[in-house]
Amino acid sequence: MPRYAKSRVLVLFDIDGTLLRRAGPHHREVLEEAVWQVAGVRSSTEGIPVQGMLDGEILRCMLRNAGVLETAPEQMLAIMRKAQALYVRRCPDLREKVCPGAPELLERLSTDGAVVGLVTGNLSRIGWRKMTQAGLRPHFRYGAFAEQAETRAELARLALEEAQRRGWLDVPTVATLIGDHPNDIAAARANGLRSVAVGTGVVPLEELAQHRPDVLIPDLRALKLEQLICAQL
């Protein structure tokens, strides 16, 4: 494990709609195939409002829709493992799916020595594979993923606690969660983090504004580094 200098800046990113958009059907397809291969039932994500949801939550909805009202924890873990294994093999090149401004912002944060991580509804191997295929993986030190909690707020808490536990953060810390969905804003607020809402997902800027994020931007090109590293917005 590499040794890192302490930083007073922590920036956590959602993936889908924030760093990547229109990444293709592969994620949805592997969830569906994993349910079939492990649970033996056919189901789909059709009719499930997957935006802002965690993969585990999506899988539970799919199973309920297929008539499976109770799923043993061991079976759910097996479904998650299968979905991840399938995605790692099938994920295409995603470099053209990177949201505007993301590479430049991540590079500036790295240069500044910020602690940069993921807080995402993706399962871990799916999330890391997306970052690798998008060419963004080197910028991220760690992440909190769908199999670790049941809500996005819990994931944000885990990410904050992990950075503290590893001694990466100095005090006072300026900590921010960047996402494209009201659930990201709520997760930031629940953990005392700044919220940056970006309009590159499916939720319109006008709707995001109603949830009162600390910063509201059309895409990451509009985010100034000073807004992430200064004690006052």
C-alpha positions as CSV (number, residue, x, y, z in Angstrom):
1,M,0.0,0.0,0.0
2,P,1.6,3.3,-1.1
3,R,2.1,6.0,1.5
4,Y,0.3,9.3,0.9
5,A,0.8,12.8,2.3
6,K,-2.1,14.0,4.3
7,S,-4.6,16.2,2.5
8,R,-7.3,18.7,3.6
9,V,-9.3,18.0,0.5
10,L,-11.6,14.9,-0.1
11,V,-13.6,14.7,-3.3
12,L,-16.0,11.7,-3.9
13,F,-17.5,11.0,-7.3
14,D,-20.6,9.2,-8.5
15,I,-19.9,7.3,-11.8
16,D,-23.0,7.0,-14.0
17,G,-24.2,10.4,-15.2
18,T,-21.4,12.2,-13.4
19,L,-18.2,10.7,-14.8
20,L,-19.7,8.6,-17.6
21,R,-22.9,8.9,-19.6
22,R,-24.6,6.6,-22.1
23,A,-22.2,3.8,-21.2
24,G,-24.2,1.2,-23.0
25,P,-26.5,-1.7,-22.1
26,H,-23.8,-4.0,-20.7
27,H,-24.4,-3.2,-17.1
28,R,-28.1,-3.8,-17.3
29,E,-27.6,-7.0,-19.3
30,V,-25.2,-8.6,-16.8
31,L,-27.6,-7.9,-13.9
32,E,-30.4,-9.7,-15.9
33,E,-28.2,-12.6,-16.9
34,A,-26.8,-13.0,-13.3
35,V,-30.4,-13.3,-11.9
36,W,-31.2,-15.9,-14.5
37,Q,-28.0,-17.9,-14.1
38,V,-28.0,-17.9,-10.2
39,A,-31.7,-17.6,-9.3
40,G,-33.2,-19.4,-12.3
41,V,-35.8,-16.7,-13.0
42,R,-36.1,-14.2,-15.9
43,S,-36.4,-10.6,-15.0
44,S,-35.3,-7.2,-16.4
45,T,-34.7,-3.7,-15.3
46,E,-37.7,-2.5,-17.3
47,G,-40.0,-0.3,-15.2
48,I,-37.4,0.1,-12.4
49,P,-36.2,3.7,-11.9
50,V,-32.5,2.6,-11.8
51,Q,-31.1,6.1,-11.8
52,G,-29.7,6.9,-8.4
53,M,-30.2,3.3,-7.2
54,L,-27.6,0.8,-5.9
55,D,-27.1,-2.4,-7.8
56,G,-28.2,-4.5,-4.9
57,E,-31.5,-2.5,-4.7
58,I,-32.0,-3.0,-8.4
59,L,-31.4,-6.7,-8.1
60,R,-33.9,-7.0,-5.2
61,C,-36.5,-5.2,-7.3
62,M,-35.8,-7.5,-10.3
63,L,-36.3,-10.6,-8.1
64,R,-39.5,-9.3,-6.6
65,N,-40.8,-8.5,-10.0
66,A,-40.1,-12.1,-11.0
67,G,-42.0,-13.4,-8.0
68,V,-39.0,-14.1,-5.7
69,L,-40.1,-12.3,-2.5
70,E,-37.3,-13.7,-0.3
71,T,-33.7,-14.0,-1.3
72,A,-31.1,-15.6,1.0
73,P,-28.0,-13.4,1.6
74,E,-25.8,-16.2,0.1
75,Q,-27.8,-16.2,-3.1
76,M,-27.7,-12.4,-3.4
77,L,-23.9,-12.5,-3.0
78,A,-23.7,-15.2,-5.7
79,I,-25.8,-13.0,-8.0
80,M,-23.6,-10.0,-7.4
81,R,-20.4,-12.1,-8.0
82,K,-21.8,-13.4,-11.2
83,A,-22.8,-10.0,-12.5
84,Q,-19.4,-8.6,-11.8
85,A,-17.6,-11.5,-13.5
86,L,-19.8,-11.1,-16.6
87,Y,-19.2,-7.3,-16.7
88,V,-15.5,-7.5,-16.4
89,R,-15.4,-9.7,-19.5
90,R,-17.9,-7.6,-21.5
91,C,-17.3,-4.0,-20.7
92,P,-16.3,-2.1,-23.9
93,D,-13.9,0.8,-24.3
94,L,-15.6,3.7,-22.5
95,R,-13.2,6.6,-23.3
96,E,-15.7,8.2,-25.6
97,K,-18.4,8.1,-22.9
98,V,-16.5,10.2,-20.4
99,C,-18.4,13.3,-19.3
100,P,-17.1,16.7,-20.4
101,G,-14.5,18.1,-18.1
102,A,-14.0,15.0,-16.0
103,P,-10.4,14.1,-17.1
104,E,-9.2,17.7,-16.6
105,L,-10.8,18.0,-13.2
106,L,-9.4,14.7,-12.0
107,E,-5.9,15.6,-13.2
108,R,-6.1,19.0,-11.4
109,L,-7.2,17.3,-8.2
110,S,-4.4,14.7,-8.5
111,T,-1.8,17.5,-9.0
112,D,-3.2,19.3,-6.0
113,G,-2.8,16.2,-3.8
114,A,-6.5,15.8,-3.0
115,V,-7.9,12.5,-1.8
116,V,-10.2,11.3,-4.6
117,G,-12.6,8.4,-4.4
118,L,-15.8,6.9,-5.7
119,V,-19.2,6.7,-4.0
120,T,-21.3,4.7,-6.5
121,G,-24.3,2.4,-6.8
122,N,-22.2,0.1,-9.0
123,L,-20.8,-3.1,-7.6
124,S,-17.1,-2.8,-7.0
125,R,-15.7,-4.8,-9.9
126,I,-18.2,-3.1,-12.3
127,G,-17.3,0.3,-11.1
128,W,-13.5,-0.2,-11.3
129,R,-13.9,-1.8,-14.7
130,K,-15.7,1.2,-16.0
131,M,-13.0,3.5,-14.6
132,T,-10.3,1.4,-16.3
133,Q,-12.1,1.3,-19.6
134,A,-12.7,5.0,-19.4
135,G,-9.0,5.7,-18.8
136,L,-9.8,7.3,-15.4
137,R,-8.7,4.6,-13.0
138,P,-5.3,6.1,-12.0
139,H,-7.0,9.2,-10.5
140,F,-9.0,7.2,-7.8
141,R,-7.4,6.1,-4.5
142,Y,-10.4,4.0,-3.3
143,G,-14.2,3.7,-3.4
144,A,-17.4,2.7,-1.7
145,F,-19.6,0.4,-3.7
146,A,-23.1,-1.2,-3.8
147,E,-22.3,-4.4,-2.0
148,Q,-21.0,-2.5,1.0
149,A,-24.3,-0.9,2.1
150,E,-28.0,-0.5,1.2
151,T,-28.2,3.3,0.8
152,R,-26.0,5.9,-0.9
153,A,-25.9,7.8,2.3
154,E,-24.3,4.8,4.0
155,L,-21.8,4.5,1.2
156,A,-20.8,8.2,1.6
157,R,-20.3,7.6,5.3
158,L,-18.2,4.5,4.7
159,A,-16.0,6.5,2.2
160,L,-15.5,9.3,4.7
161,E,-14.7,7.0,7.5
162,E,-12.2,5.0,5.4
163,A,-10.3,8.0,4.4
164,Q,-10.1,9.1,8.1
165,R,-9.2,5.6,9.3
166,R,-6.3,5.4,6.8
167,G,-4.9,8.7,8.0
168,W,-5.2,10.4,4.6
169,L,-7.0,13.5,5.8
170,D,-5.7,16.5,7.7
171,V,-7.9,18.9,9.6
172,P,-9.9,20.9,8.8
173,T,-11.0,18.8,5.8
174,V,-13.0,20.1,2.9
175,A,-15.1,17.1,1.8
176,T,-17.3,17.1,-1.3
177,L,-19.6,14.6,-3.0
178,I,-20.2,15.1,-6.7
179,G,-23.2,13.5,-8.4
180,D,-26.0,13.8,-10.9
181,H,-29.0,12.7,-8.8
182,P,-31.0,14.0,-5.8
183,N,-29.9,10.9,-4.0
184,D,-26.3,12.1,-4.2
185,I,-27.3,15.5,-2.8
186,A,-29.1,13.8,0.1
187,A,-26.2,11.4,0.8
188,A,-23.8,14.4,1.0
189,R,-26.2,16.3,3.3
190,A,-26.6,13.3,5.6
191,N,-22.9,13.1,6.2
192,G,-22.0,16.8,6.4
193,L,-20.4,16.8,3.0
194,R,-20.6,19.5,0.4
195,S,-22.8,18.6,-2.5
196,V,-22.1,19.4,-6.1
197,A,-24.9,18.5,-8.5
198,V,-24.0,18.1,-12.2
199,G,-26.5,18.1,-15.0
200,T,-25.0,15.4,-17.2
201,G,-27.3,12.7,-15.9
202,V,-31.0,12.2,-16.6
203,V,-32.3,14.6,-13.9
204,P,-32.7,18.2,-15.3
205,L,-30.9,21.0,-13.7
206,E,-34.2,22.6,-12.7
207,E,-35.1,19.5,-10.7
208,L,-31.7,19.2,-9.1
209,A,-31.9,22.9,-8.0
210,Q,-35.1,22.0,-6.0
211,H,-32.9,19.8,-3.7
212,R,-30.6,22.7,-2.9
213,P,-27.1,21.4,-3.6
214,D,-24.2,23.6,-2.5
215,V,-23.1,23.9,-6.1
216,L,-25.2,23.3,-9.3
217,I,-23.4,23.1,-12.6
218,P,-24.3,21.9,-16.2
219,D,-21.2,19.8,-16.4
220,L,-17.8,19.4,-14.8
221,R,-16.2,22.0,-17.1
222,A,-18.0,24.6,-15.1
223,L,-16.6,23.5,-11.7
224,K,-13.7,25.6,-10.5
225,L,-11.0,23.9,-8.5
226,E,-11.3,26.6,-5.8
227,Q,-14.8,25.4,-5.1
228,L,-13.4,22.0,-4.0
229,I,-10.4,23.1,-2.0
230,C,-11.4,26.3,-0.3
231,A,-13.0,26.3,3.2
232,Q,-15.8,28.6,2.0
233,L,-17.7,28.2,-1.3
